[in-house]
Amino acid sequence: MADAFPIPKRAMAIVAHPDDVDFGCSGTLAGFIERGTQVTYCLLTSGDKGTHAPKVAPEVDRQRRARRNSAPPARRSA
């Protein structure tokens, strides 16, 4: 990636689901960050629908919210 294309000063990953970055562009963003790019993640959903099992969904949602709310303030979503 070093000489393939210019490294941006800033980049934004806009995703619908919490794990979309992991499966879609995490390697690219990690390379950018290593080279000094300021990366922002924009998550467009709460991520609360990770399963169709009605008894599991509330617990999955609680765990995701806890992880999100424990993130450093500069990385916390609204």
N, CA, C and O atoms as a Tripos MOL2 file, in Angstrom:
@<TRIPOS>MOLECULE
protein
  312   311    78     0     0
PROTEIN
NO_CHARGES

@<TRIPOS>ATOM
      1 N           0.8210   -1.1930    0.0000 N.3       1 MET1
      2 CA          0.0000    0.0000    0.0000 C.3       1 MET1
      3 C           0.8600    1.2510    0.0000 C.2       1 MET1
      4 O           0.3610    2.3240   -0.3400 O.2       1 MET1
      5 N           2.1050    1.1600    0.3590 N.am      2 ALA2
      6 CA          2.9470    2.3370    0.5480 C.3       2 ALA2
      7 C           2.9640    3.2710   -0.6530 C.2       2 ALA2
      8 O           2.8500    4.4840   -0.4830 O.2       2 ALA2
      9 N           3.1030    2.7400   -1.8550 N.am      3 ASP3
     10 CA          3.1770    3.5980   -3.0240 C.3       3 ASP3
     11 C           2.0120    3.4050   -3.9850 C.2       3 ASP3
     12 O           2.0110    3.9990   -5.0630 O.2       3 ASP3
     13 N           1.0310    2.6030   -3.6320 N.am      4 ALA4
     14 CA         -0.0750    2.2940   -4.5350 C.3       4 ALA4
     15 C          -0.9450    3.5210   -4.8180 C.2       4 ALA4
     16 O          -1.3930    3.7100   -5.9490 O.2       4 ALA4
     17 N          -1.1820    4.3380   -3.8250 N.am      5 PHE5
     18 CA         -1.9930    5.5510   -3.9750 C.3       5 PHE5
     19 C          -1.6880    6.4840   -2.8130 C.2       5 PHE5
     20 O          -1.1400    6.0470   -1.8010 O.2       5 PHE5
     21 N          -2.0320    7.7580   -2.9380 N.am      6 PRO6
     22 CA         -1.7310    8.7020   -1.8500 C.3       6 PRO6
     23 C          -2.4790    8.3400   -0.5660 C.2       6 PRO6
     24 O          -3.6340    7.9160   -0.6080 O.2       6 PRO6
     25 N          -1.8230    8.5070    0.5490 N.am      7 ILE7
     26 CA         -2.4440    8.2720    1.8530 C.3       7 ILE7
     27 C          -3.1610    9.5560    2.2620 C.2       7 ILE7
     28 O          -2.5380   10.6170    2.3030 O.2       7 ILE7
     29 N          -4.4690    9.4820    2.5670 N.am      8 PRO8
     30 CA         -5.2160   10.6910    2.9210 C.3       8 PRO8
     31 C          -4.8450   11.2170    4.3040 C.2       8 PRO8
     32 O          -4.3610   10.4710    5.1550 O.2       8 PRO8
     33 N          -5.0760   12.5080    4.5160 N.am      9 LYS9
     34 CA         -4.8730   13.0960    5.8390 C.3       9 LYS9
     35 C          -6.0060   12.6910    6.7760 C.2       9 LYS9
     36 O          -5.8010   12.5040    7.9750 O.2       9 LYS9
     37 N          -7.2090   12.5580    6.2080 N.am     10 ARG10
     38 CA         -8.3920   12.1650    6.9710 C.3      10 ARG10
     39 C          -9.1820   11.1330    6.1670 C.2      10 ARG10
     40 O          -9.1930   11.1620    4.9360 O.2      10 ARG10
     41 N          -9.8410   10.2210    6.8830 N.am     11 ALA11
     42 CA        -10.7040    9.2220    6.2450 C.3      11 ALA11
     43 C         -11.8890    8.9570    7.1590 C.2      11 ALA11
     44 O         -11.7830    9.0710    8.3800 O.2      11 ALA11
     45 N         -13.0160    8.6030    6.5580 N.am     12 MET12
     46 CA        -14.2040    8.2700    7.3290 C.3      12 MET12
     47 C         -14.7820    6.9570    6.8160 C.2      12 MET12
     48 O         -14.9650    6.7780    5.6110 O.2      12 MET12
     49 N         -15.0640    6.0500    7.7280 N.am     13 ALA13
     50 CA        -15.7430    4.7990    7.3920 C.3      13 ALA13
     51 C         -17.1920    4.9470    7.8300 C.2      13 ALA13
     52 O         -17.4700    5.0580    9.0240 O.2      13 ALA13
     53 N         -18.1080    4.9490    6.8870 N.am     14 ILE14
     54 CA        -19.5380    5.0740    7.1710 C.3      14 ILE14
     55 C         -20.1500    3.6900    6.9810 C.2      14 ILE14
     56 O         -20.1480    3.1460    5.8770 O.2      14 ILE14
     57 N         -20.6710    3.1300    8.0650 N.am     15 VAL15
     58 CA        -21.1830    1.7620    8.0270 C.3      15 VAL15
     59 C         -22.5520    1.6640    8.6870 C.2      15 VAL15
     60 O         -22.9290    2.5050    9.5040 O.2      15 VAL15
     61 N         -23.2820    0.6260    8.3190 N.am     16 ALA16
     62 CA        -24.6180    0.4160    8.8840 C.3      16 ALA16
     63 C         -24.5920   -0.4660   10.1280 C.2      16 ALA16
     64 O         -25.4540   -0.3340   10.9970 O.2      16 ALA16
     65 N         -23.6180   -1.3580   10.2230 N.am     17 HIS17
     66 CA        -23.5780   -2.3120   11.3250 C.3      17 HIS17
     67 C         -22.2180   -2.2680   12.0140 C.2      17 HIS17
     68 O         -21.2110   -1.9810   11.3660 O.2      17 HIS17
     69 N         -22.1720   -2.5480   13.3220 N.am     18 PRO18
     70 CA        -20.9310   -2.4220   14.0740 C.3      18 PRO18
     71 C         -19.7490   -3.2180   13.5260 C.2      18 PRO18
     72 O         -18.6060   -2.7820   13.6670 O.2      18 PRO18
     73 N         -19.9940   -4.3720   12.9050 N.am     19 ASP19
     74 CA        -18.8720   -5.1720   12.4220 C.3      19 ASP19
     75 C         -18.5620   -4.9630   10.9420 C.2      19 ASP19
     76 O         -17.6910   -5.6480   10.4040 O.2      19 ASP19
     77 N         -19.2360   -4.0540   10.2780 N.am     20 ASP20
     78 CA        -18.9940   -3.8290    8.8530 C.3      20 ASP20
     79 C         -17.5650   -3.3640    8.5760 C.2      20 ASP20
     80 O         -16.9700   -3.7600    7.5740 O.2      20 ASP20
     81 N         -17.0200   -2.5410    9.4400 N.am     21 VAL21
     82 CA        -15.6340   -2.0960    9.2630 C.3      21 VAL21
     83 C         -14.6960   -3.2910    9.3760 C.2      21 VAL21
     84 O         -13.7500   -3.4220    8.5980 O.2      21 VAL21
     85 N         -14.9610   -4.1660   10.3520 N.am     22 ASP22
     86 CA        -14.0990   -5.3370   10.5560 C.3      22 ASP22
     87 C         -14.0100   -6.2020    9.3040 C.2      22 ASP22
     88 O         -12.9310   -6.6710    8.9430 O.2      22 ASP22
     89 N         -15.1340   -6.4090    8.6500 N.am     23 PHE23
     90 CA        -15.1610   -7.2740    7.4770 C.3      23 PHE23
     91 C         -14.8700   -6.5330    6.1820 C.2      23 PHE23
     92 O         -14.5020   -7.1560    5.1860 O.2      23 PHE23
     93 N         -15.0270   -5.2250    6.1780 N.am     24 GLY24
     94 CA        -14.9140   -4.4850    4.9330 C.3      24 GLY24
     95 C         -13.6200   -3.7470    4.6860 C.2      24 GLY24
     96 O         -13.0600   -3.8350    3.5940 O.2      24 GLY24
     97 N         -13.1290   -3.0150    5.6850 N.am     25 CYS25
     98 CA        -11.9900   -2.1380    5.3890 C.3      25 CYS25
     99 C         -11.0360   -1.9470    6.5560 C.2      25 CYS25
    100 O         -10.2660   -0.9870    6.5560 O.2      25 CYS25
    101 N         -11.0580   -2.8190    7.5420 N.am     26 SER26
    102 CA        -10.2120   -2.6210    8.7210 C.3      26 SER26
    103 C          -8.7300   -2.6280    8.3860 C.2      26 SER26
    104 O          -7.9660   -1.8710    8.9840 O.2      26 SER26
    105 N          -8.3060   -3.4590    7.4490 N.am     27 GLY27
    106 CA         -6.8930   -3.5030    7.0690 C.3      27 GLY27
    107 C          -6.4400   -2.2070    6.4260 C.2      27 GLY27
    108 O          -5.3620   -1.6950    6.7280 O.2      27 GLY27
    109 N          -7.2640   -1.6830    5.5460 N.am     28 THR28
    110 CA         -6.9470   -0.4130    4.8810 C.3      28 THR28
    111 C          -6.8800    0.7140    5.9050 C.2      28 THR28
    112 O          -5.9480    1.5180    5.8900 O.2      28 THR28
    113 N          -7.8750    0.7720    6.8010 N.am     29 LEU29
    114 CA         -7.8840    1.8310    7.8030 C.3      29 LEU29
    115 C          -6.7100    1.7000    8.7690 C.2      29 LEU29
    116 O          -6.1330    2.7070    9.1770 O.2      29 LEU29
    117 N          -6.3530    0.4850    9.1340 N.am     30 ALA30
    118 CA         -5.1950    0.2910   10.0140 C.3      30 ALA30
    119 C          -3.9250    0.8060    9.3380 C.2      30 ALA30
    120 O          -3.0860    1.4360    9.9810 O.2      30 ALA30
    121 N          -3.7880    0.5350    8.0360 N.am     31 GLY31
    122 CA         -2.6320    1.0450    7.2950 C.3      31 GLY31
    123 C          -2.6130    2.5580    7.2520 C.2      31 GLY31
    124 O          -1.5600    3.1810    7.3900 O.2      31 GLY31
    125 N          -3.7850    3.1450    7.0600 N.am     32 PHE32
    126 CA         -3.8800    4.6090    7.0660 C.3      32 PHE32
    127 C          -3.4500    5.1650    8.4230 C.2      32 PHE32
    128 O          -2.6550    6.1020    8.4970 O.2      32 PHE32
    129 N          -3.9890    4.5730    9.5010 N.am     33 ILE33
    130 CA         -3.6810    5.0610   10.8510 C.3      33 ILE33
    131 C          -2.1800    4.9690   11.1290 C.2      33 ILE33
    132 O          -1.5990    5.8910   11.7020 O.2      33 ILE33
    133 N          -1.5540    3.8670   10.7260 N.am     34 GLU34
    134 CA         -0.1090    3.7170   10.9140 C.3      34 GLU34
    135 C           0.6750    4.8040   10.2020 C.2      34 GLU34
    136 O           1.7850    5.1420   10.6140 O.2      34 GLU34
    137 N           0.1110    5.3530    9.1380 N.am     35 ARG35
    138 CA          0.7960    6.3830    8.3510 C.3      35 ARG35
    139 C           0.3310    7.7970    8.7130 C.2      35 ARG35
    140 O           0.6570    8.7610    8.0220 O.2      35 ARG35
    141 N          -0.4390    7.9090    9.8090 N.am     36 GLY36
    142 CA         -0.8040    9.2250   10.3150 C.3      36 GLY36
    143 C          -2.1620    9.7520    9.9210 C.2      36 GLY36
    144 O          -2.4870   10.8920   10.2520 O.2      36 GLY36
    145 N          -2.9650    8.9740    9.2300 N.am     37 THR37
    146 CA         -4.3060    9.4230    8.8440 C.3      37 THR37
    147 C          -5.2120    9.4750   10.0650 C.2      37 THR37
    148 O          -5.1950    8.5680   10.8980 O.2      37 THR37
    149 N          -6.0030   10.5400   10.1680 N.am     38 GLN38
    150 CA         -7.0240   10.6430   11.2060 C.3      38 GLN38
    151 C          -8.2570    9.9190   10.6780 C.2      38 GLN38
    152 O          -8.8340   10.3280    9.6710 O.2      38 GLN38
    153 N          -8.6670    8.8360   11.3580 N.am     39 VAL39
    154 CA         -9.7860    8.0260   10.8990 C.3      39 VAL39
    155 C         -10.9810    8.2130   11.8330 C.2      39 VAL39
    156 O         -10.8380    8.1810   13.0550 O.2      39 VAL39
    157 N         -12.1480    8.4070   11.2460 N.am     40 THR40
    158 CA        -13.3970    8.5490   11.9800 C.3      40 THR40
    159 C         -14.3410    7.4380   11.5440 C.2      40 THR40
    160 O         -14.4610    7.1470   10.3540 O.2      40 THR40
    161 N         -15.0060    6.8220   12.5070 N.am     41 TYR41
    162 CA        -16.0140    5.8170   12.2110 C.3      41 TYR41
    163 C         -17.3910    6.4380   12.4050 C.2      41 TYR41
    164 O         -17.6390    7.1060   13.4090 O.2      41 TYR41
    165 N         -18.2740    6.2200   11.4580 N.am     42 CYS42
    166 CA        -19.6380    6.7140   11.5510 C.3      42 CYS42
    167 C         -20.5650    5.4980   11.4730 C.2      42 CYS42
    168 O         -20.7780    4.9390   10.3970 O.2      42 CYS42
    169 N         -21.1090    5.0990   12.6150 N.am     43 LEU43
    170 CA        -21.9940    3.9520   12.7080 C.3      43 LEU43
    171 C         -23.4320    4.4480   12.6380 C.2      43 LEU43
    172 O         -23.8470    5.2560   13.4690 O.2      43 LEU43
    173 N         -24.1980    3.9740   11.6550 N.am     44 LEU44
    174 CA        -25.5260    4.5150   11.3940 C.3      44 LEU44
    175 C         -26.6750    3.7680   12.0660 C.2      44 LEU44
    176 O         -27.8310    4.1590   11.9070 O.2      44 LEU44
    177 N         -26.3850    2.7150   12.8040 N.am     45 THR45
    178 CA        -27.4210    2.0210   13.5600 C.3      45 THR45
    179 C         -26.9030    1.7520   14.9610 C.2      45 THR45
    180 O         -25.7140    1.9200   15.2330 O.2      45 THR45
    181 N         -27.7860    1.3370   15.8420 N.am     46 SER46
    182 CA        -27.3600    1.0230   17.2060 C.3      46 SER46
    183 C         -26.7560   -0.3700   17.2980 C.2      46 SER46
    184 O         -26.1310   -0.7120   18.3020 O.2      46 SER46
    185 N         -26.9400   -1.1800   16.2490 N.am     47 GLY47
    186 CA        -26.4130   -2.5330   16.2720 C.3      47 GLY47
    187 C         -27.2170   -3.4610   17.1500 C.2      47 GLY47
    188 O         -26.7240   -4.5180   17.5430 O.2      47 GLY47
    189 N         -28.4470   -3.0910   17.4670 N.am     48 ASP48
    190 CA        -29.2350   -3.8670   18.4120 C.3      48 ASP48
    191 C         -29.9150   -5.0970   17.8190 C.2      48 ASP48
    192 O         -30.4980   -5.8780   18.5700 O.2      48 ASP48
    193 N         -29.8670   -5.2990   16.5240 N.am     49 LYS49
    194 CA        -30.5390   -6.4580   15.9360 C.3      49 LYS49
    195 C         -29.5180   -7.4270   15.3770 C.2      49 LYS49
    196 O         -29.3780   -7.5510   14.1610 O.2      49 LYS49
    197 N         -28.7970   -8.1190   16.2590 N.am     50 GLY50
    198 CA        -27.7930   -9.0640   15.8180 C.3      50 GLY50
    199 C         -28.2980  -10.4870   15.7420 C.2      50 GLY50
    200 O         -27.5700  -11.3830   15.3150 O.2      50 GLY50
    201 N         -29.5360  -10.7040   16.1520 N.am     51 THR51
    202 CA        -30.1020  -12.0490   16.1420 C.3      51 THR51
    203 C         -31.6140  -11.9600   16.0180 C.2      51 THR51
    204 O         -32.2130  -10.9290   16.3210 O.2      51 THR51
    205 N         -32.2210  -13.0490   15.5700 N.am     52 HIS52
    206 CA        -33.6810  -13.1100   15.4960 C.3      52 HIS52
    207 C         -34.2820  -13.8190   16.7010 C.2      52 HIS52
    208 O         -35.5030  -13.9150   16.8210 O.2      52 HIS52
    209 N         -33.4260  -14.3190   17.5970 N.am     53 ALA53
    210 CA        -33.9100  -15.0030   18.7970 C.3      53 ALA53
    211 C         -34.3890  -13.9640   19.8060 C.2      53 ALA53
    212 O         -33.5730  -13.2160   20.3440 O.2      53 ALA53
    213 N         -35.6950  -13.9000   20.0760 N.am     54 PRO54
    214 CA        -36.2360  -12.8310   20.9370 C.3      54 PRO54
    215 C         -35.6440  -12.7900   22.3350 C.2      54 PRO54
    216 O         -35.5340  -11.7080   22.9140 O.2      54 PRO54
    217 N         -35.2580  -13.9310   22.8990 N.am     55 LYS55
    218 CA        -34.7080  -13.9290   24.2560 C.3      55 LYS55
    219 C         -33.2330  -13.5430   24.2750 C.2      55 LYS55
    220 O         -32.7200  -13.1160   25.3090 O.2      55 LYS55
    221 N         -32.5550  -13.6870   23.1590 N.am     56 VAL56
    222 CA        -31.1370  -13.3530   23.0830 C.3      56 VAL56
    223 C         -30.9400  -11.8930   22.7160 C.2      56 VAL56
    224 O         -30.0060  -11.2600   23.2070 O.2      56 VAL56
    225 N         -31.7890  -11.3500   21.8750 N.am     57 ALA57
    226 CA        -31.6210   -9.9890   21.3570 C.3      57 ALA57
    227 C         -31.4250   -8.9340   22.4470 C.2      57 ALA57
    228 O         -30.5130   -8.1180   22.3140 O.2      57 ALA57
    229 N         -32.2220   -8.9010   23.5140 N.am     58 PRO58
    230 CA        -31.9940   -7.8680   24.5430 C.3      58 PRO58
    231 C         -30.6170   -7.9740   25.1940 C.2      58 PRO58
    232 O         -29.9960   -6.9520   25.4870 O.2      58 PRO58
    233 N         -30.1310   -9.1910   25.4250 N.am     59 GLU59
    234 CA        -28.8090   -9.3660   26.0390 C.3      59 GLU59
    235 C         -27.7030   -8.9380   25.0800 C.2      59 GLU59
    236 O         -26.7380   -8.2970   25.4970 O.2      59 GLU59
    237 N         -27.8300   -9.2810   23.8210 N.am     60 VAL60
    238 CA        -26.8550   -8.8590   22.8180 C.3      60 VAL60
    239 C         -26.8210   -7.3370   22.7620 C.2      60 VAL60
    240 O         -25.7450   -6.7410   22.7100 O.2      60 VAL60
    241 N         -27.9800   -6.7120   22.7710 N.am     61 ASP61
    242 CA        -28.0670   -5.2510   22.7390 C.3      61 ASP61
    243 C         -27.4060   -4.6460   23.9770 C.2      61 ASP61
    244 O         -26.6740   -3.6630   23.8670 O.2      61 ASP61
    245 N         -27.6550   -5.2200   25.1450 N.am     62 ARG62
    246 CA        -27.0590   -4.7030   26.3760 C.3      62 ARG62
    247 C         -25.5340   -4.7900   26.3240 C.2      62 ARG62
    248 O         -24.8440   -3.8530   26.7250 O.2      62 ARG62
    249 N         -25.0100   -5.9150   25.8290 N.am     63 GLN63
    250 CA        -23.5620   -6.0790   25.7240 C.3      63 GLN63
    251 C         -22.9540   -5.0750   24.7460 C.2      63 GLN63
    252 O         -21.9030   -4.4980   25.0250 O.2      63 GLN63
    253 N         -23.5960   -4.8650   23.6220 N.am     64 ARG64
    254 CA        -23.0740   -3.9170   22.6270 C.3      64 ARG64
    255 C         -23.0820   -2.4980   23.1700 C.2      64 ARG64
    256 O         -22.1230   -1.7500   22.9820 O.2      64 ARG64
    257 N         -24.1620   -2.1310   23.8410 N.am     65 ARG65
    258 CA        -24.2150   -0.7810   24.4170 C.3      65 ARG65
    259 C         -23.1400   -0.5950   25.4820 C.2      65 ARG65
    260 O         -22.5270    0.4690   25.5640 O.2      65 ARG65
    261 N         -22.9090   -1.6120   26.2900 N.am     66 ALA66
    262 CA        -21.8790   -1.5290   27.3250 C.3      66 ALA66
    263 C         -20.5020   -1.3490   26.6960 C.2      66 ALA66
    264 O         -19.7120   -0.5310   27.1680 O.2      66 ALA66
    265 N         -20.2020   -2.1060   25.6290 N.am     67 ARG67
    266 CA        -18.9120   -1.9550   24.9490 C.3      67 ARG67
    267 C         -18.7870   -0.5620   24.3500 C.2      67 ARG67
    268 O         -17.7490    0.0870   24.4800 O.2      67 ARG67
    269 N         -19.8480   -0.1070   23.6950 N.am     68 ARG68
    270 CA        -19.7940    1.2080   23.0630 C.3      68 ARG68
    271 C         -19.6090    2.3050   24.1090 C.2      68 ARG68
    272 O         -18.8230    3.2300   23.9050 O.2      68 ARG68
    273 N         -20.3190    2.2090   25.2130 N.am     69 ASN69
    274 CA        -20.2490    3.2440   26.2360 C.3      69 ASN69
    275 C         -18.9590    3.2010   27.0410 C.2      69 ASN69
    276 O         -18.6420    4.1610   27.7430 O.2      69 ASN69
    277 N         -18.2110    2.1090   26.9550 N.am     70 SER70
    278 CA        -16.9400    2.0430   27.6670 C.3      70 SER70
    279 C         -15.7780    2.5340   26.8060 C.2      70 SER70
    280 O         -14.6400    2.5850   27.2730 O.2      70 SER70
    281 N         -16.0530    2.8910   25.5640 N.am     71 ALA71
    282 CA        -15.0030    3.3890   24.6770 C.3      71 ALA71
    283 C         -14.5080    4.7470   25.1730 C.2      71 ALA71
    284 O         -15.2430    5.4600   25.8560 O.2      71 ALA71
    285 N         -13.2750    5.1080   24.8370 N.am     72 PRO72
    286 CA        -12.7760    6.4410   25.2050 C.3      72 PRO72
    287 C         -13.7170    7.5190   24.6540 C.2      72 PRO72
    288 O         -14.2790    7.3420   23.5740 O.2      72 PRO72
    289 N         -13.8970    8.6170   25.3650 N.am     73 PRO73
    290 CA        -14.8400    9.6610   24.9320 C.3      73 PRO73
    291 C         -14.6410   10.1300   23.4970 C.2      73 PRO73
    292 O         -15.6230   10.4160   22.8110 O.2      73 PRO73
    293 N         -13.4200   10.2160   23.0290 N.am     74 ALA74
    294 CA        -13.1870   10.7030   21.6680 C.3      74 ALA74
    295 C         -13.7060    9.7220   20.6270 C.2      74 ALA74
    296 O         -13.8980   10.0930   19.4690 O.2      74 ALA74
    297 N         -13.9330    8.4900   21.0210 N.am     75 ARG75
    298 CA        -14.3800    7.4650   20.0720 C.3      75 ARG75
    299 C         -15.8280    7.0460   20.3220 C.2      75 ARG75
    300 O         -16.3620    6.2240   19.5770 O.2      75 ARG75
    301 N         -16.4540    7.5770   21.3260 N.am     76 ARG76
    302 CA        -17.8100    7.1720   21.6950 C.3      76 ARG76
    303 C         -18.8110    7.7630   20.7220 C.2      76 ARG76
    304 O         -18.7120    8.9320   20.3470 O.2      76 ARG76
    305 N         -19.7760    6.9520   20.3140 N.am     77 SER77
    306 CA        -20.8470    7.4530   19.4430 C.3      77 SER77
    307 C         -21.9580    8.0610   20.2860 C.2      77 SER77
    308 O         -22.0500    7.8350   21.4920 O.2      77 SER77
    309 N         -22.7940    8.8360   19.6170 N.am     78 ALA78
    310 CA        -23.8930    9.5040   20.3370 C.3      78 ALA78
    311 C         -25.0240    8.5560   20.6080 C.2      78 ALA78
    312 O         -26.0280    8.9460   21.2030 O.2      78 ALA78
@<TRIPOS>BOND
     1     1     2 1
     2     2     3 1
     3     3     4 2
     4     3     5 am
     5     5     6 1
     6     6     7 1
     7     7     8 2
     8     7     9 am
     9     9    10 1
    10    10    11 1
    11    11    12 2
    12    11    13 am
    13    13    14 1
    14    14    15 1
    15    15    16 2
    16    15    17 am
    17    17    18 1
    18    18    19 1
    19    19    20 2
    20    19    21 am
    21    21    22 1
    22    22    23 1
    23    23    24 2
    24    23    25 am
    25    25    26 1
    26    26    27 1
    27    27    28 2
    28    27    29 am
    29    29    30 1
    30    30    31 1
    31    31    32 2
    32    31    33 am
    33    33    34 1
    34    34    35 1
    35    35    36 2
    36    35    37 am
    37    37    38 1
    38    38    39 1
    39    39    40 2
    40    39    41 am
    41    41    42 1
    42    42    43 1
    43    43    44 2
    44    43    45 am
    45    45    46 1
    46    46    47 1
    47    47    48 2
    48    47    49 am
    49    49    50 1
    50    50    51 1
    51    51    52 2
    52    51    53 am
    53    53    54 1
    54    54    55 1
    55    55    56 2
    56    55    57 am
    57    57    58 1
    58    58    59 1
    59    59    60 2
    60    59    61 am
    61    61    62 1
    62    62    63 1
    63    63    64 2
    64    63    65 am
    65    65    66 1
    66    66    67 1
    67    67    68 2
    68    67    69 am
    69    69    70 1
    70    70    71 1
    71    71    72 2
    72    71    73 am
    73    73    74 1
    74    74    75 1
    75    75    76 2
    76    75    77 am
    77    77    78 1
    78    78    79 1
    79    79    80 2
    80    79    81 am
    81    81    82 1
    82    82    83 1
    83    83    84 2
    84    83    85 am
    85    85    86 1
    86    86    87 1
    87    87    88 2
    88    87    89 am
    89    89    90 1
    90    90    91 1
    91    91    92 2
    92    91    93 am
    93    93    94 1
    94    94    95 1
    95    95    96 2
    96    95    97 am
    97    97    98 1
    98    98    99 1
    99    99   100 2
   100    99   101 am
   101   101   102 1
   102   102   103 1
   103   103   104 2
   104   103   105 am
   105   105   106 1
   106   106   107 1
   107   107   108 2
   108   107   109 am
   109   109   110 1
   110   110   111 1
   111   111   112 2
   112   111   113 am
   113   113   114 1
   114   114   115 1
   115   115   116 2
   116   115   117 am
   117   117   118 1
   118   118   119 1
   119   119   120 2
   120   119   121 am
   121   121   122 1
   122   122   123 1
   123   123   124 2
   124   123   125 am
   125   125   126 1
   126   126   127 1
   127   127   128 2
   128   127   129 am
   129   129   130 1
   130   130   131 1
   131   131   132 2
   132   131   133 am
   133   133   134 1
   134   134   135 1
   135   135   136 2
   136   135   137 am
   137   137   138 1
   138   138   139 1
   139   139   140 2
   140   139   141 am
   141   141   142 1
   142   142   143 1
   143   143   144 2
   144   143   145 am
   145   145   146 1
   146   146   147 1
   147   147   148 2
   148   147   149 am
   149   149   150 1
   150   150   151 1
   151   151   152 2
   152   151   153 am
   153   153   154 1
   154   154   155 1
   155   155   156 2
   156   155   157 am
   157   157   158 1
   158   158   159 1
   159   159   160 2
   160   159   161 am
   161   161   162 1
   162   162   163 1
   163   163   164 2
   164   163   165 am
   165   165   166 1
   166   166   167 1
   167   167   168 2
   168   167   169 am
   169   169   170 1
   170   170   171 1
   171   171   172 2
   172   171   173 am
   173   173   174 1
   174   174   175 1
   175   175   176 2
   176   175   177 am
   177   177   178 1
   178   178   179 1
   179   179   180 2
   180   179   181 am
   181   181   182 1
   182   182   183 1
   183   183   184 2
   184   183   185 am
   185   185   186 1
   186   186   187 1
   187   187   188 2
   188   187   189 am
   189   189   190 1
   190   190   191 1
   191   191   192 2
   192   191   193 am
   193   193   194 1
   194   194   195 1
   195   195   196 2
   196   195   197 am
   197   197   198 1
   198   198   199 1
   199   199   200 2
   200   199   201 am
   201   201   202 1
   202   202   203 1
   203   203   204 2
   204   203   205 am
   205   205   206 1
   206   206   207 1
   207   207   208 2
   208   207   209 am
   209   209   210 1
   210   210   211 1
   211   211   212 2
   212   211   213 am
   213   213   214 1
   214   214   215 1
   215   215   216 2
   216   215   217 am
   217   217   218 1
   218   218   219 1
   219   219   220 2
   220   219   221 am
   221   221   222 1
   222   222   223 1
   223   223   224 2
   224   223   225 am
   225   225   226 1
   226   226   227 1
   227   227   228 2
   228   227   229 am
   229   229   230 1
   230   230   231 1
   231   231   232 2
   232   231   233 am
   233   233   234 1
   234   234   235 1
   235   235   236 2
   236   235   237 am
   237   237   238 1
   238   238   239 1
   239   239   240 2
   240   239   241 am
   241   241   242 1
   242   242   243 1
   243   243   244 2
   244   243   245 am
   245   245   246 1
   246   246   247 1
   247   247   248 2
   248   247   249 am
   249   249   250 1
   250   250   251 1
   251   251   252 2
   252   251   253 am
   253   253   254 1
   254   254   255 1
   255   255   256 2
   256   255   257 am
   257   257   258 1
   258   258   259 1
   259   259   260 2
   260   259   261 am
   261   261   262 1
   262   262   263 1
   263   263   264 2
   264   263   265 am
   265   265   266 1
   266   266   267 1
   267   267   268 2
   268   267   269 am
   269   269   270 1
   270   270   271 1
   271   271   272 2
   272   271   273 am
   273   273   274 1
   274   274   275 1
   275   275   276 2
   276   275   277 am
   277   277   278 1
   278   278   279 1
   279   279   280 2
   280   279   281 am
   281   281   282 1
   282   282   283 1
   283   283   284 2
   284   283   285 am
   285   285   286 1
   286   286   287 1
   287   287   288 2
   288   287   289 am
   289   289   290 1
   290   290   291 1
   291   291   292 2
   292   291   293 am
   293   293   294 1
   294   294   295 1
   295   295   296 2
   296   295   297 am
   297   297   298 1
   298   298   299 1
   299   299   300 2
   300   299   301 am
   301   301   302 1
   302   302   303 1
   303   303   304 2
   304   303   305 am
   305   305   306 1
   306   306   307 1
   307   307   308 2
   308   307   309 am
   309   309   310 1
   310   310   311 1
   311   311   312 2
@<TRIPOS>SUBSTRUCTURE
     1 MET1         2 RESIDUE 1 A MET
     2 ALA2         6 RESIDUE 1 A ALA
     3 ASP3        10 RESIDUE 1 A ASP
     4 ALA4        14 RESIDUE 1 A ALA
     5 PHE5        18 RESIDUE 1 A PHE
     6 PRO6        22 RESIDUE 1 A PRO
     7 ILE7        26 RESIDUE 1 A ILE
     8 PRO8        30 RESIDUE 1 A PRO
     9 LYS9        34 RESIDUE 1 A LYS
    10 ARG10       38 RESIDUE 1 A ARG
    11 ALA11       42 RESIDUE 1 A ALA
    12 MET12       46 RESIDUE 1 A MET
    13 ALA13       50 RESIDUE 1 A ALA
    14 ILE14       54 RESIDUE 1 A ILE
    15 VAL15       58 RESIDUE 1 A VAL
    16 ALA16       62 RESIDUE 1 A ALA
    17 HIS17       66 RESIDUE 1 A HIS
    18 PRO18       70 RESIDUE 1 A PRO
    19 ASP19       74 RESIDUE 1 A ASP
    20 ASP20       78 RESIDUE 1 A ASP
    21 VAL21       82 RESIDUE 1 A VAL
    22 ASP22       86 RESIDUE 1 A ASP
    23 PHE23       90 RESIDUE 1 A PHE
    24 GLY24       94 RESIDUE 1 A GLY
    25 CYS25       98 RESIDUE 1 A CYS
    26 SER26      102 RESIDUE 1 A SER
    27 GLY27      106 RESIDUE 1 A GLY
    28 THR28      110 RESIDUE 1 A THR
    29 LEU29      114 RESIDUE 1 A LEU
    30 ALA30      118 RESIDUE 1 A ALA
    31 GLY31      122 RESIDUE 1 A GLY
    32 PHE32      126 RESIDUE 1 A PHE
    33 ILE33      130 RESIDUE 1 A ILE
    34 GLU34      134 RESIDUE 1 A GLU
    35 ARG35      138 RESIDUE 1 A ARG
    36 GLY36      142 RESIDUE 1 A GLY
    37 THR37      146 RESIDUE 1 A THR
    38 GLN38      150 RESIDUE 1 A GLN
    39 VAL39      154 RESIDUE 1 A VAL
    40 THR40      158 RESIDUE 1 A THR
    41 TYR41      162 RESIDUE 1 A TYR
    42 CYS42      166 RESIDUE 1 A CYS
    43 LEU43      170 RESIDUE 1 A LEU
    44 LEU44      174 RESIDUE 1 A LEU
    45 THR45      178 RESIDUE 1 A THR
    46 SER46      182 RESIDUE 1 A SER
    47 GLY47      186 RESIDUE 1 A GLY
    48 ASP48      190 RESIDUE 1 A ASP
    49 LYS49      194 RESIDUE 1 A LYS
    50 GLY50      198 RESIDUE 1 A GLY
    51 THR51      202 RESIDUE 1 A THR
    52 HIS52      206 RESIDUE 1 A HIS
    53 ALA53      210 RESIDUE 1 A ALA
    54 PRO54      214 RESIDUE 1 A PRO
    55 LYS55      218 RESIDUE 1 A LYS
    56 VAL56      222 RESIDUE 1 A VAL
    57 ALA57      226 RESIDUE 1 A ALA
    58 PRO58      230 RESIDUE 1 A PRO
    59 GLU59      234 RESIDUE 1 A GLU
    60 VAL60      238 RESIDUE 1 A VAL
    61 ASP61      242 RESIDUE 1 A ASP
    62 ARG62      246 RESIDUE 1 A ARG
    63 GLN63      250 RESIDUE 1 A GLN
    64 ARG64      254 RESIDUE 1 A ARG
    65 ARG65      258 RESIDUE 1 A ARG
    66 ALA66      262 RESIDUE 1 A ALA
    67 ARG67      266 RESIDUE 1 A ARG
    68 ARG68      270 RESIDUE 1 A ARG
    69 ASN69      274 RESIDUE 1 A ASN
    70 SER70      278 RESIDUE 1 A SER
    71 ALA71      282 RESIDUE 1 A ALA
    72 PRO72      286 RESIDUE 1 A PRO
    73 PRO73      290 RESIDUE 1 A PRO
    74 ALA74      294 RESIDUE 1 A ALA
    75 ARG75      298 RESIDUE 1 A ARG
    76 ARG76      302 RESIDUE 1 A ARG
    77 SER77      306 RESIDUE 1 A SER
    78 ALA78      310 RESIDUE 1 A ALA
